[in-house]
Each structure stands twice: as structure tokens, then as C-alpha cells.
Amino acid sequence: MSAALHTEGDFNYIVPTLGEKPFRLNYDPAPGERVTNVSHETRHLPVRDVRPIAAEMGLDSEGFALLTRPSRLTRFNDDTAIEAQYYPECAELVQAATGADRVITFDHIVRNGADDKAQQPIQRVHNDYTEVSGPKRVRDLMGEEAEALLRKRVAIVNVWRPIGGPIESMPLGVIGASTIFEDDFIATDLVYPDRRGETYNIRFNQRHSWYYTPGMTDDEVYLLKCFDSDRSVARWAAHTGFVDANSPANAKPRHSIETRTMVFFD
């Protein structure tokens, strides 16, 4: 499997900390309180266009898939409408793509690079859940059902879609799961006022193969594997927004929605 080189980009990888677990505060710090103990290094790397080989890429082989699936929802500026109309659509899409017995859409984030008050594209190589936080999310959401569900296969899949595309800047880059290795994942605490979460930051490895979709449109979606309890398949899709060397000087800021689904198999 191969794809033609299409662009180059800047990717921010974690520099492993010494002697303490990496952390980042998700609240305004008190005077003198550290926001994070994490630093990053930027690597300028080749990125390949996934479109020509999209049929060969799959959630269980490379951790992500690119699909053409227009949405019935045309405006993503109302959380109530997103939850009522787009959540079921995402669940149907993921169920069809995975063959799962049950899919629940449980949250979403709209990112808008043009709005300083909105959430911005993340520019660090990461994966949303870890070996610890994936099952914890199941327990948090599924209550009394959780332990029975966790005895079977459970996955968390992100449905990622542009809004107002085609994307001209800060596209999403994804590492093919067959080129990333266990030691590349660095568990990092996300500290909230009342709880701790955990994600993976990713350390640089020259074996990583990066993919993206140039000019990605609103009718295209990525499915990203955020967690999978099945150890025989790809379990993670490390990803990030990146500075694309091919972006025009007057590129419009990226606007996108990511919607997370919990996927259950009998």
C-alpha cells in the first residue's frame, strides 16, 4: 500500500518528561501554578494524500477511514439541533462502517479557527483516550451496564467532518496505525477542578507515516479510532491539526466538528 507524497507539514510531538507524569491544566491556574510540565518539538515531515488509497485504509488496519457521507444537517451552530439530528446520523454511519451491534453518540466539539471565543484546532500529536481513560469513559456513561459491556469488545470512534469546506488551512493529519508503536504513546493527565482525565501525547518516531485529505469537503468524513479493547486490531488513530506547506497565503481558518461515538459488539 502506498500513496503519493502531496505536501509537507509541521507536527508538534511531545518531549518526554523526566521523573514525573506529563500533565496539563484545563482551568485557569492559581498564581504560581504550572499550567503544564509538557514541552513539544516541531518536526517538518512529508504527508501523503489518502484519497487515492482510501479503499485500502480501514479502522481495524490503520485506525482511520475516509468516507464520503453527506450530512442531512446543513448548519452546525445549534447544539440542540446537532444532538437531535446529527448524533443519530453519526451513530448510523459508525454502525454501518463497523458492523457493531450498538452505537451511542455521546459528545461533540465544534472548532472554529476564525472565532477566538471558540475551541481552536489542536496542534499537538495526540490520541483522545488511553488504556485507562477509554474504559473509564464507558463506566462514566453506561452506569450499571458498563461492566457487562466491558467484558465484550468496546470501541470509541470519532466522526470528524469539515464545516464550510473545502479546508484550506490546519487540515487534520493522521498517523497510519501500522507505523506507530506502543512506546510512542505517552499517557498525559488532563487536570480539571474536580477530576482528572487522561490522553496520549505522541513522541516522534521516524517510522510514522502521515496522511491527510487535501481540500477536504463537508461531504467527507474521517472515522478515527480513539480506543478499542480488541488487541488484535488497530486500537488508536494518533492525529493533529498541522501547518500545511501548501496552504495559500490567504487561507480561510479551519471550521470542523468532531463527534464521538461509543461502539459495542456482542
Kinemage of the C-alpha trace (Angstrom):
@kinemage 1
@onewidth
@group {chain A} dominant
@subgroup {mainchain}
@vectorlist {calphas} color= white
{ca met a 1} P 0.000 0.000 0.000
{ca ser a 2} L 1.391 3.388 -0.984
{ca ala a 3} L 0.202 6.922 -1.557
{ca ala a 4} L 1.866 9.738 -3.420
{ca leu a 5} L 3.587 12.473 -1.445
{ca his a 6} L 1.335 15.502 -1.582
{ca thr a 7} L 2.618 18.085 0.888
{ca glu a 8} L 4.834 18.709 3.906
{ca gly a 9} L 3.770 19.908 7.325
{ca asp a 10} L 4.865 20.906 10.823
{ca phe a 11} L 3.944 18.417 13.546
{ca asn a 12} L 4.294 19.050 17.284
{ca tyr a 13} L 5.435 15.967 19.209
{ca ile a 14} L 5.818 15.688 22.964
{ca val a 15} L 9.279 15.744 24.519
{ca pro a 16} L 9.075 13.034 27.212
{ca thr a 17} L 9.301 14.404 30.751
{ca leu a 18} L 11.792 13.036 33.248
{ca gly a 19} L 10.735 11.925 36.705
{ca glu a 20} L 7.057 12.934 36.580
{ca lys a 21} L 3.977 12.124 34.552
{ca pro a 22} L 3.059 14.737 31.934
{ca phe a 23} L 0.030 16.895 32.804
{ca arg a 24} L -1.917 19.892 31.561
{ca leu a 25} L -4.434 22.006 33.486
{ca asn a 26} L -7.843 22.527 31.897
{ca tyr a 27} L -8.686 25.526 34.076
{ca asp a 28} L -7.169 28.898 34.874
{ca pro a 29} L -4.203 28.295 37.186
{ca ala a 30} L -3.711 29.898 40.578
{ca pro a 31} L -0.843 32.386 40.857
{ca gly a 32} L 2.425 30.496 40.507
{ca glu a 33} L 0.701 27.237 39.497
{ca arg a 34} L 2.165 25.444 36.477
{ca val a 35} L -0.224 25.024 33.541
{ca thr a 36} L 1.779 22.065 32.252
{ca asn a 37} L 5.098 20.284 32.538
{ca val a 38} L 4.963 19.312 28.856
{ca ser a 39} L 7.124 20.683 26.059
{ca his a 40} L 6.968 19.863 22.366
{ca glu a 41} L 9.343 19.638 19.442
{ca thr a 42} L 8.270 20.528 15.903
{ca arg a 43} L 9.132 18.164 13.058
{ca his a 44} L 8.757 19.103 9.380
{ca leu a 45} L 7.534 15.909 7.696
{ca pro a 46} L 6.109 14.573 4.428
{ca val a 47} L 2.349 13.993 4.274
{ca arg a 48} L 0.547 11.749 1.801
{ca asp a 49} L -2.870 12.160 0.221
{ca val a 50} L -5.135 9.387 1.477
{ca arg a 51} L -7.825 9.787 -1.218
{ca pro a 52} L -6.164 7.541 -3.840
{ca ile a 53} L -5.868 4.687 -1.326
{ca ala a 54} L -8.962 5.358 0.809
{ca ala a 55} L -10.469 1.992 -0.129
{ca glu a 56} L -7.393 0.253 1.312
{ca met a 57} L -7.406 2.127 4.630
{ca gly a 58} L -9.634 0.851 7.404
{ca leu a 59} L -10.427 1.373 11.063
{ca asp a 60} L -9.123 -2.053 12.042
{ca ser a 61} L -5.996 -1.921 9.873
{ca glu a 62} L -4.786 1.708 10.042
{ca gly a 63} L -7.045 3.143 12.766
{ca phe a 64} L -8.925 5.508 10.487
{ca ala a 65} L -11.107 5.604 7.398
{ca leu a 66} L -12.072 8.320 4.916
{ca leu a 67} L -15.666 8.151 3.687
{ca thr a 68} L -17.892 10.287 1.502
{ca arg a 69} L -21.069 10.740 3.527
{ca pro a 70} L -23.027 13.995 3.099
{ca ser a 71} L -24.881 15.119 6.211
{ca arg a 72} L -28.566 15.929 6.332
{ca leu a 73} L -27.722 18.742 8.761
{ca thr a 74} L -26.523 21.852 6.937
{ca arg a 75} L -25.859 24.214 9.873
{ca phe a 76} L -23.772 23.274 12.896
{ca asn a 77} L -24.323 26.350 15.051
{ca asp a 78} L -27.001 24.940 17.378
{ca asp a 79} L -26.115 22.270 19.930
{ca thr a 80} L -29.736 21.174 20.258
{ca ala a 81} L -30.021 20.557 16.521
{ca ile a 82} L -26.667 18.781 16.453
{ca glu a 83} L -27.720 16.420 19.239
{ca ala a 84} L -31.198 15.816 17.805
{ca gln a 85} L -30.264 15.406 14.152
{ca tyr a 86} L -26.538 14.805 13.761
{ca tyr a 87} L -25.972 12.425 16.680
{ca pro a 88} L -28.274 9.712 15.232
{ca glu a 89} L -26.700 10.214 11.818
{ca cys a 90} L -23.205 9.637 13.226
{ca ala a 91} L -24.353 6.542 15.111
{ca glu a 92} L -25.845 5.090 11.910
{ca leu a 93} L -22.685 5.865 9.959
{ca val a 94} L -20.381 4.213 12.513
{ca gln a 95} L -22.624 1.190 12.919
{ca ala a 96} L -22.665 0.627 9.159
{ca ala a 97} L -18.892 1.039 8.916
{ca thr a 98} L -18.008 -1.243 11.838
{ca gly a 99} L -20.777 -3.829 11.903
{ca ala a 100} L -21.257 -3.067 15.600
{ca asp a 101} L -24.362 -4.209 17.430
{ca arg a 102} L -24.943 -0.878 19.165
{ca val a 103} L -23.580 2.647 18.777
{ca ile a 104} L -24.206 5.652 21.046
{ca thr a 105} L -23.130 9.189 20.142
{ca phe a 106} L -22.139 10.900 23.381
{ca asp a 107} L -20.458 14.268 22.733
{ca his a 108} L -19.168 16.727 20.154
{ca ile a 109} L -16.810 19.675 19.737
{ca val a 110} L -17.092 22.390 17.113
{ca arg a 111} L -13.735 24.032 16.331
{ca asn a 112} L -13.558 27.379 14.567
{ca gly a 113} L -10.212 28.982 13.838
{ca ala a 114} L -11.935 32.224 12.856
{ca asp a 115} L -13.542 32.742 16.284
{ca asp a 116} L -11.240 33.484 19.224
{ca lys a 117} L -14.017 32.506 21.646
{ca ala a 118} L -14.495 29.078 20.057
{ca gln a 119} L -12.402 25.969 20.560
{ca gln a 120} L -9.395 26.017 18.240
{ca pro a 121} L -7.823 23.208 16.202
{ca ile a 122} L -5.413 21.223 18.361
{ca gln a 123} L -1.813 21.435 17.141
{ca arg a 124} L -0.124 18.599 19.013
{ca val a 125} L 0.065 14.948 18.056
{ca his a 126} L -2.285 13.037 20.343
{ca asn a 127} L -4.946 10.366 20.777
{ca asp a 128} L -8.129 11.198 22.675
{ca tyr a 129} L -8.290 8.187 25.040
{ca thr a 130} L -5.876 5.781 26.683
{ca glu a 131} L -5.824 2.263 28.077
{ca val a 132} L -7.157 3.775 31.319
{ca ser a 133} L -9.483 6.551 30.173
{ca gly a 134} L -11.244 4.531 27.448
{ca pro a 135} L -12.837 2.023 29.848
{ca lys a 136} L -13.378 4.814 32.388
{ca arg a 137} L -15.461 6.710 29.822
{ca val a 138} L -17.597 3.613 29.348
{ca arg a 139} L -18.151 3.369 33.106
{ca asp a 140} L -18.960 7.087 33.359
{ca leu a 141} L -21.573 6.919 30.611
{ca met a 142} L -23.095 3.467 30.836
{ca gly a 143} L -23.723 3.097 34.576
{ca glu a 144} L -24.850 -0.356 35.666
{ca glu a 145} L -24.400 -1.747 32.149
{ca ala a 146} L -20.733 -0.849 31.987
{ca glu a 147} L -19.061 -3.927 33.468
{ca ala a 148} L -21.060 -6.329 31.304
{ca leu a 149} L -20.309 -4.251 28.222
{ca leu a 150} L -16.592 -4.130 29.039
{ca arg a 151} L -16.426 -7.912 29.107
{ca lys a 152} L -17.041 -7.744 25.365
{ca arg a 153} L -15.438 -5.626 22.649
{ca val a 154} L -15.886 -1.861 23.083
{ca ala a 155} L -14.506 0.933 20.904
{ca ile a 156} L -14.679 4.727 20.785
{ca val a 157} L -14.806 6.213 17.293
{ca asn a 158} L -14.595 9.905 16.403
{ca val a 159} L -16.568 11.170 13.383
{ca trp a 160} L -14.618 14.180 12.058
{ca arg a 161} L -16.153 16.497 9.441
{ca pro a 162} L -15.287 19.907 7.925
{ca ile a 163} L -17.828 22.715 8.163
{ca gly a 164} L -17.886 25.273 5.357
{ca gly a 165} L -15.125 23.491 3.467
{ca pro a 166} L -13.100 22.813 1.498
{ca ile a 167} L -10.420 23.023 4.188
{ca glu a 168} L -7.631 25.426 3.260
{ca ser a 169} L -5.611 25.606 6.488
{ca met a 170} L -4.784 23.489 9.531
{ca pro a 171} L -6.007 20.196 7.984
{ca leu a 172} L -6.233 17.047 10.062
{ca gly a 173} L -3.249 14.715 9.788
{ca val a 174} L -3.419 11.074 10.909
{ca ile a 175} L -0.645 8.548 11.519
{ca gly a 176} L -1.239 5.144 9.965
{ca ala a 177} L -1.604 2.721 12.888
{ca ser a 178} L 0.724 0.179 11.288
{ca thr a 179} L 3.573 2.725 11.595
{ca ile a 180} L 3.123 3.749 15.239
{ca phe a 181} L 4.274 1.688 18.179
{ca glu a 182} L 3.446 1.190 21.859
{ca asp a 183} L 6.443 3.166 23.103
{ca asp a 184} L 5.359 6.190 21.049
{ca phe a 185} L 2.312 6.775 23.281
{ca ile a 186} L 2.871 8.923 26.393
{ca ala a 187} L -0.034 8.975 28.877
{ca thr a 188} L -0.768 12.560 29.931
{ca asp a 189} L -3.135 13.791 32.658
{ca leu a 190} L -5.773 16.396 31.827
{ca val a 191} L -6.479 18.070 35.165
{ca tyr a 192} L -9.893 19.640 35.785
{ca pro a 193} L -11.021 21.358 39.001
{ca asp a 194} L -12.922 18.251 40.094
{ca arg a 195} L -11.391 15.333 38.178
{ca arg a 196} L -8.540 14.010 36.070
{ca gly a 197} L -8.749 12.696 32.533
{ca glu a 198} L -6.010 11.059 30.500
{ca thr a 199} L -4.967 11.243 26.849
{ca tyr a 200} L -1.971 10.081 24.878
{ca asn a 201} L 0.584 12.538 23.590
{ca ile a 202} L 2.883 11.070 20.956
{ca arg a 203} L 6.679 11.110 20.833
{ca phe a 204} L 8.455 11.390 17.490
{ca asn a 205} L 9.358 8.250 15.598
{ca gln a 206} L 10.830 8.465 12.108
{ca arg a 207} L 8.777 5.441 11.080
{ca his a 208} L 5.482 7.340 11.347
{ca ser a 209} L 3.564 7.677 8.062
{ca trp a 210} L 1.350 10.769 7.916
{ca tyr a 211} L -1.828 11.059 5.832
{ca tyr a 212} L -4.357 13.806 5.143
{ca thr a 213} L -7.069 14.796 2.674
{ca pro a 214} L -6.225 17.949 0.687
{ca gly a 215} L -9.156 20.324 0.272
{ca met a 216} L -11.377 18.072 2.387
{ca thr a 217} L -15.049 18.913 1.836
{ca asp a 218} L -18.164 18.911 4.018
{ca asp a 219} L -19.329 15.691 2.334
{ca glu a 220} L -16.231 13.807 3.516
{ca val a 221} L -15.704 12.387 6.996
{ca tyr a 222} L -12.910 10.696 8.874
{ca leu a 223} L -13.647 7.883 11.265
{ca leu a 224} L -10.864 7.891 13.871
{ca lys a 225} L -10.264 5.023 16.292
{ca cys a 226} L -9.843 6.645 19.723
{ca phe a 227} L -9.929 3.381 21.683
{ca asp a 228} L -10.534 -0.307 21.047
{ca ser a 229} L -10.488 -3.061 23.637
{ca asp a 230} L -9.693 -5.629 20.908
{ca arg a 231} L -5.911 -6.035 20.890
{ca ser a 232} L -5.870 -7.907 17.578
{ca val a 233} L -6.748 -4.799 15.527
{ca ala a 234} L -5.603 -1.177 15.254
{ca arg a 235} L -6.596 0.477 18.518
{ca trp a 236} L -5.637 4.155 18.093
{ca ala a 237} L -5.528 6.913 15.459
{ca ala a 238} L -2.960 9.485 16.574
{ca his a 239} L -3.788 12.786 14.899
{ca thr a 240} L -3.404 16.562 14.919
{ca gly a 241} L -4.120 19.739 13.045
{ca phe a 242} L -0.946 20.768 11.240
{ca val a 243} L 0.544 23.704 9.376
{ca asp a 244} L 0.297 22.675 5.704
{ca ala a 245} L 3.091 23.920 3.423
{ca asn a 246} L 0.568 24.025 0.562
{ca ser a 247} L -1.929 26.313 2.319
{ca pro a 248} L -2.444 29.571 0.379
{ca ala a 249} L -1.331 32.823 1.993
{ca asn a 250} L -4.949 33.957 2.386
{ca ala a 251} L -6.281 30.562 3.526
{ca lys a 252} L -9.517 30.692 5.486
{ca pro a 253} L -9.364 29.350 9.063
{ca arg a 254} L -10.492 25.781 9.582
{ca his a 255} L -14.025 25.081 10.837
{ca ser a 256} L -14.878 21.495 11.794
{ca ile a 257} L -16.945 19.245 14.048
{ca glu a 258} L -15.825 16.092 15.827
{ca thr a 259} L -18.440 13.784 17.257
{ca arg a 260} L -17.553 10.840 19.485
{ca thr a 261} L -19.380 7.544 19.479
{ca met a 262} L -19.242 4.538 21.794
{ca val a 263} L -19.297 1.279 19.845
{ca phe a 264} L -20.407 -2.048 21.335
{ca phe a 265} L -20.014 -5.551 19.922
{ca asp a 266} L -21.784 -8.685 21.180
